[in-house]
C-alpha cells in the first residue's frame, strides 16, 4: 500500500465500551478513495490491508494508548504475512467470513492464536457451519443488533453466555438499547450512543457543576489569581486534582508545587479553562480521565483537532486556535449536561465567534466544527463536501487522518 492511497482514504472509528461505560477500544476502518461503493471481495480485502498499513503509517499504536484497535480482516488478508507485523497485545483481528471456514483458514486462526492474537467473529447470526468451527478460538463475538429484534437477540446471546469470550453488541444507537443489551448478557457495546444528548430544558445543575461554571467564567474573564484561588479552596476535591495534575511528570517541574496559587500560575489561564471545561463534562463520581471516558475523549479530540486544523489551514493566530479548542469542547456540552446549547450560553461566558459556530455553524470555526461532526458520524460525503469549503488551505482526507492520529496521541498523553 502506498502512502498516497492511505492519504486518499477515509479513516473512521467506532468506539467500543464495556459494561462500566468505559472506553476499551475502537473499530478502525479505512475506506479506499476509489470504488467506495463497490462491495466486491477485492475492495473489501484492499480496505482491510489499507487499515493495517495505516495503523503503522499513522503511528496508531502509540496514539491509542491503552485502547485496543479492532481491525477488520477478510479471508484473503487473513493469510497475508503482513498481519504478523501488527502488535498482538493491542489489536483484535475481526474476522469477516461469509461461509464455512476451510481447513487452511482454521489452521491460520490457530497459528495466530498461538502467537497471542485476539480474534473476534463479526456478524454472528447463530450456531452454524460458519461459526461453530471457530468458537473455541474466539475472544469476542459480535452481533449487529440492528438486524434482530429483542427476542431474537436473547436467543442468539443466551447459548453463548457460559462460553469464555465476550459478546459485543454492534450498532448501539441509544442508551436504552445499551441497557437492553446489557440485560441480555452483552459485555461490550459499539456505537456513538453515549454522545447523543438527552436534553431536559430547565434542568438544574448540581452544586459542583455550578461551581465549575463560575470558575470557568472567572478564568475566561482573566480574573485575579487570588479570586480564582479562593473559589478553588471551597472545592477540596478540585484543589487536590489541580495539585495532582500540575505535579504530574508531564510538567517536568524541578520541585513539587504545594500552593494553589502557584499551581494556577504554572498551569496558566488557558490550560486552566480547558481543564475545568473537561471536568464539567465528567459524570458525578467519575474521574476526568479522557483515556477511559468516551464522552471526554470525543470532546478533547474534537477540541484538539479543531485547534490543529486551524493551524493546518494556514492560520497562526493563537487566539483563533484557542477559540477553536473551546468550540470543540463546548460542542459536546449538551450531551454532557443534558441542556440545550441556548441555556448553556446563558451560564457560560463565550466569545461571539464561538457562540455563532456552536449555534449555527457560522464562520470558519463553524465550518470546521461541521467537518468534524461529519467525521465523527462516518459521513464520508459530508466530510468531502466540507473539505471543499477550504480550497486554499490544503486540507484533505490525508490531513484529516493525520490530525486524528496526532490528536489521539495528545489526548492519551503519548506525545513525544
ABEGO torsion letter per residue (X at the ends): XBAAAAAABBBBBBBBBBAAGBBAEBBBBBBBABGAABABAAAAAAAAAAAAAAAAAAGAAAAAEABBBBBBBBAAAAABAAAAABBAAABBBBBBBABBBBAAAAAAAAAAAAAGBBBBBBGBAEBBAAAAAAAAABABBBBBAAABBAAAAAAAAAAAAABBBBBBBBGBABAAAAAAAAAAGBABBBEAAAABBBBBBGBBBBAAAAAAAAAAAAAAAGBBAAAAAAAAAABAAAAAAAAAAAABAAAGBABBBABAAAAAAAAEAAAAAAAAAAAAABBBGBBBBAAABAAAAAAAAAAAAAAAAAAAAGBABAAAAAAAAAAAAAAAAAAAAGBBAAAAAAABBBBAAAAAAAAAGBEAAAAAAAAAAAAAAGBAAAAAAAAAABAAAGBBAAAAAAAAAAAAAAAAGABX
